[in-house]
Amino acid sequence: MDQEGLQKDAITFTSGIDACAKCGDFSTATKLRDEMLKAGIPESRESAAALIKAFCEGGKPLDAIELYNDHLRGGPNNKVVSTISTRHLVCGLVKRSEWQAALELYPSIQKESSSARGGGRAL
């Protein structure tokens, strides 16, 4: 980002993490997340969803599950779990034939659906 003269903010970091996710480059995505946190920019639902996607696309579904569960437990910023994060995680697990793990997320998906209709679920 420095070489390109881009301003380091939540949008550029999240965009970079998302680009890495599309390529399955979880290593660079993780480095960008670490750099973002080091710069004092808090992790957002969007950046977490992009990182979960990167882990899934890069063949690291267990790391994706760990990050997802960290956010469910309160994580670093106590954000709301994103339906997008859940969708990325389920799709990534299914791609890797991790059917049981994908099915185990079903209760979380139900809670997210009910909170989207008015409850609000904190991480």
N, C-alpha and C positions, 0 to 999 in steps of 0.2 A: 504494500500500500504506500509506503514511503517513497519508493522508486517512481510510482505513478503520480505522486503528488495528491493522493486522495486524503480527505479529512477523515481522521479516525473517529467514527461515531458508531452508534448502535446499528444504524442502517448499513454502513459499509461493511462492518464486521459480519452482520447477519447475512448480507448478500454474498460475502466471501465464503462463509460456512456453507451456505446453500449451494453455491457453485461447486464446492468440494463434494457435497453430498451427491449432486447429480453425476459426478465422475466416480463416486465410490471411494474418494480419497479421505478416509477417516483420520489419517495421520495429520494431514495439513489442516483439516477441519478442527481437530483437537488443539493444534498449535494456535490457530486463530482464536479459538475460545479462550485459551490461556492468556494470549496477548490482550484480548478484550478485557478480561477480568483484571489483569495487571494494570491496564490503563485506567481502571476505576469505572469501567462501563459495566453496569449490572447485566446479568444474563436475563434475557426476555423469553417469553413463551416462544416467540418466533425463532430465536437463536437456538433454544433448546430443541425445538422441533426439527430444525435443520441438522443439528448434531446427531439426533436420534436417527434421522434419515441417513446421514453419512455412515453411521455405524452399521445400519442395516444393509445399505447398498455395498459397503465394503466388507461384508461377511463377518461382522462383529456383533451378532444379535445379543450376546450376553452383556456386552458393554452398553448396548442400547437399553436393555432391560434394567441394568444397574442405574443408569442415568434417569430413566423414567421413574423407577422406584425412589430414587433420591428426591425427585421433585414431589412425589406423592407424600413422602415423609416430612416435607417442609423445605428441603433443598436449601441452597444458599440464599435464595431471595424470597421464599414463601410465596411463590406465584401460583396462579390458577393453572391446573393441568389443562393443556390444550387438546382439543379433540383432534387437531392435526397431528400432534405428537403420538396419540394413540393410534391413529390411522397409519402413520408411517411405521410404527412399531409392529402392528398386526400384519401389514403387508410385507414388511421385511422378514418377519418370522415365517410367514406362509411361503415366501420365496425360498426360504432355506429349509422347508419341510419341517419346521418346528411347530407342528399343529397343536400339540398339547399346551405349549407356552402361549400360543395365540389365544386359545380357548380360555386360558386362565385369566386373560385380561378382560373377559366379558363383564364381570362385576364392575370394573372400573369404567367401562364404556357405559353401562347402565347408569351409574352415578353421574357421569358427565352429562348424559342426555337429560337427566332430571334437573341438574343444576343449570343447564342451558335454558331450561324453561322457567328458571326463576330462583333456584336455590343458591347458586354461587358456592363453589367448592375450592377452598384454599389448599395449597400444597403444604 
